[in-house]
Amino acid sequence: MPTAGETRTAARWPGNARPPAARGAWTLVLGNGPVVALALHHGHELRPAAARRMALGEAERLREEDPGTAAWTWLAPTHVVVHRSRFEVDLNRPSEGAVYRTPEEAWGLEVWKGGPGESLVREGQAVHRAFYATLESLLRRLTAEHGRFVVYDLHSYNHRRGGPGLDADDPGGNPDVNLGTGSMDRERWGEVADAFLDSLSASHILDSALGRHPDVRENVRFGGGYLSRWVHGTFPLAGCALAVEVKKFFMDEWTGAVDEARLAAVGGALAGTVAPVLDALARS
């Protein structure tokens, strides 16, 4: 089995670069400070065994993945980019559900030709265990060094599910950015969450892309997935996870084409929240 993931130091890549091609399921870049940024669903790659059994085409997979989110992880010196597609192993679900078995687990999509088979399930769960073992080791190190830490769990979400060229979903239920805090102890970490919400809402960086300040709200579409729950459950006194879901206004979700200027603007706006979040973390 190939190496599950690889670790590099931040000095190996310039801050505006994209991660190199993966040799494993993810790449971890180690830097300084108590902030970690992750792009769990950026990946599109499949191992050959998974590709042979995959029933979905490239475009169908890409529509439910989060292309471009790796670019936002540069908001933190320490960041993780997952290269493996969520359709092979979804690291934002518990181990037992990390490999989709039925259409009900995957937005009604028939993922596999005749099911994944036990071998692919075992291998996916092994990657899941290895990833969370690596993440736990990293976060224990940050706890020892800084006492507490913040995880930016970065995702994007679809808002034109009716079809290409059709109207977008009602913005009343689809904010530009949804912060998921469903598993957060708000008595402990509420000031950190509010710092993120307030600073991003007030940002001018996205004005040219949206024609206004961004609509940033909490727990409207998503309350956060498994990774956030795992962070809060494993590190209840030290770890604050911000589950960030950005509406795909920076791309065409049906073709997968990314507007690079808008993608960069989102990254800049998210990076602008880090200083206020760290100030709040110091007070928590």
Secondary structure, 3 states (H helix, E strand, C coil): CCCCEEEEEHHHCCCCCCCCCCCCCEEEEECCCCEEEEECCCCCECCHHHHHHECCCHHHHHHHCCCCHHHHHHHCCEEEEECECCCCCCCCCCHHHCCCCCHHHCCCCCCECCCCHHHHHHHHHHHHHHHHHHHHHHHHHHHHHHCCEEEEEEEEECCCCCCCCCCCCCHHHCCCEEEECCCCCHHHHHHHHHHHHHHHHCCCCCHHHHCCCCCEEECCCCCCCHHHHHHHHHCCCCEEEEEEEEECCCECCCCCCECHHHHHHHHHHHHCCHHHHHHHHHHC
